[in-house]
Amino acid sequence: MDRFTISPEFATASTIITAALATYLAVGEPWLGRRMFASLKARRDSEPQALIRYYLLGVACWAGFAALALLAFALSDGFAAADLGFGAPEQPGYAVFFGALFVVLALATGRSFHKMAVEGKHVPGLDTLDAMLPRTERERRYAAGMAVASGICAELVYRGLLIAFGVGVLGLNLYVAAGISLVIYAAAGWYQGGKGVLLFGLYGGLMTGLYLVTGSLAVPIVANVALALRDLVLIPVVAGGRSAAPRTV
């Protein structure tokens, strides 16, 4: 299998846009995400629409990040689609295998954790994340939208754009750029505290590995969406039951 490489060339406007976005993701997002989650926890039980507003704001933020990533791409003539992760997987067989594996894994673990929650058993992460998990069917529908939006846009921004920026603008080795993007992604988990940062780092490392192995964002996107749907839709117990999930990214 050929070694995966990218060679993006950023225009000046694209460099400015991406640098500003990267700065926000590294510094502003961890702080703002922590404040937003603390606010949700304080209002969750007293304001019926609090979680839905949280989801809608999350979707809007992800859409904005993705729009900036696509704008940076569109403004650069030397920025090929494959440099952003939009190329076909270098080994389609591996891509199909890994994609199917994560879908099956999400379904299997989702059913298992859901059963544990229904039976009142402890599900790892419940105490930390209960505020952001759906408790009604209406909230579950919004949760599904949040899962899809975050799964797609996180891969485009963190794995696609930031790695390309590290290579094309900062002149870094592909794997060094991937490591820096992973650190920025891990910092986003600070809203869950130190354990969240570690969890995001492990999870992001897995998604980064899938991207570097397959040469495409297709598999990381499928995996991310499948696991996010598991956490926000398959596992939580709604209509009178408690919500539970082991991880939400």
Disulfide bonds with the S-S distance in Angstrom:
none
